Amino acid sequence: MSEMKPKPMLGYEKIEQYAPEKLAELEKHYRAILELIGEDAGREGLFDTPKRVAKSIQFLTQGYDHDPEQILLSAKFKEDYREMVIVKDIEIFSLCEHHMIPFIGKAHVGYIPNGYITGLSKIARVVEAYSRRLQVQERLTTQIKDAIQRALNPLGVAVVIEARHLCMSMRGVQKQSAVTTTSDFTGAFQRMETRAEFISLIHNNLH
């Protein structure tokens, strides 16, 4: 992805990330979609919409350009610490691959180091890298767990995701308050007492 930096206007600078070589093709398809649903793609309010959506979809799916394991390895440090490391309430914005409608929520990620730790922000970046793709929540949960397990080889990894799916709210069953929870665990977190401690910590308001 290249960065395009338009000239500042009235003290405001907008920075966008997209691949210029893909822009024209995506724009063409979105213009055709507008016409297929019965809209006038040439009217004032919609004239630049295909280009805006073409940029938007590249931003929303930028996770394909990132390698989550390399993110973790870029800040891998030797450390003799063998208790839980938990990063909770990581915001998630993803697109359901079935309808390309958003699902939003939070991820709670924990691991028990086995000689190595990683930068705390890297955990959030791994979540971001996988969520900024076309996804299902179940696979997203497992991908985060697997990336941490492979990169750090910890004593255990725990991932819990809670999310609202707009495909359930806006169409189909149209249930506004439904929340989906998924979880996946490895190693020490497969023991009931360790898992219970993790669940307790992510739901306690300690800050």
Secondary structure, DSSP 8 states (H G I E B T S, - for coil): -EEE----BTTB---EEE-HHHHHHHHHHHHHHHHHTT--TTSGGGTTHHHHHHHHHHHHTGGGG--HHHHHHTTEEE----S-EEEEEEEEEEEETTT--EEEEEEEEEEE-SSEEE-HHHHHHHHHHHHSSEE-HHHHHHHHHHHHHHHH--SEEEEEEEEEEHHHHHSTT--TT--EEEEEE-GGGGSHHHHHHHHHHHHS---
